[in-house]
Every structure is written in structure tokens, then in C-alpha cells.
Amino acid sequence: MRTNDIIREIQRLPISKRIYVVERTIRSLRKQEEQNAMKIAADALFVDYNTDAELKSFTNLDYEDFYEAK
């Protein structure tokens, strides 16, 4: 289905359904934008993480057993 066909179909919907489509689309765009921002941030910190020993000091604990204190 082409973009024009999708728009035409949306225009045929009642207003409440059109609003629903717009809201879901905006929510999807925001989620994708957030994921892209997180990936950019992770990529930017990757070099620092691999070269800075202080940032990796807690990774030694990753394989130790963890017991919750009650």
C-alpha cells in the first residue's frame, strides 16, 4: 500500500479513529526517537568504557553471586 492510499484510508475513518491513529503514530515516533538517542549515547560512551579502567571496575562483580539482604 502506498502512502497516498494509507492517507486516503485514514481520511475515511471517523474523527475518533483518526485521532487514535495519529496518537499511536506519534507514540511510535517518540519511542523510536528515544531508542535512537539511547543508541547514540551508548555508541559515544563505548570508547570511554573500553579504555577507562575506572569505568570497568564494577564489571568484576558481574559474575559473583548476589544475595539479597533481608
C-alpha positions in Angstrom: 0.0 0.0 0.0 1.4 3.4 -1.0 1.5 6.4 1.3 -1.3 8.2 -0.6 -3.5 5.1 -0.2 -2.9 5.0 3.5 -3.7 8.7 3.9 -6.9 8.3 1.9 -8.0 5.4 4.0 -7.3 7.3 7.2 -9.3 10.2 5.9 -12.3 7.9 5.5 -12.2 7.0 9.2 -14.4 8.7 11.8 -12.6 11.5 13.7 -12.1 9.5 16.9 -10.4 6.7 14.9 -8.2 9.2 13.1 -7.2 10.8 16.4 -6.3 7.3 17.6 -4.1 6.7 14.5 -2.3 10.0 15.0 -1.7 9.4 18.7 -0.4 5.9 18.1 1.9 7.2 15.3 3.2 10.0 17.5 3.9 7.5 20.3 5.7 5.2 17.9 7.8 8.1 16.6 8.7 9.2 20.2 9.7 5.7 21.1 11.9 5.3 18.0 13.5 8.7 18.7 14.2 7.7 22.3 15.8 4.4 21.1 17.9 6.3 18.6 19.1 8.7 21.3 20.0 5.8 23.6 22.0 4.1 20.8 23.8 7.3 20.0 24.7 7.8 23.7 25.8 4.2 24.1 28.0 4.4 21.0 29.5 7.7 22.2 30.4 6.1 25.6 31.6 2.8 24.1 35.2 4.0 23.6 35.4 5.5 27.0 34.1 2.3 28.6 36.7 0.2 26.8 39.6 2.5 27.6 38.9 3.8 31.1 39.7 1.2 33.8 37.7 3.1 36.4 34.5 2.7 34.4 35.1 -1.1 34.2 35.9 -1.6 37.9 32.4 -2.9 38.8 32.3 -5.4 35.9 34.5 -7.7 38.0 31.4 -8.2 40.2 29.2 -9.2 37.3 29.8 -12.9 37.8 29.6 -13.1 41.6 26.6 -14.5 43.3 24.2 -11.9 44.6 22.1 -12.5 47.7 19.5 -10.0 48.8 19.8 -8.9 52.4 16.5 -9.2 54.3 
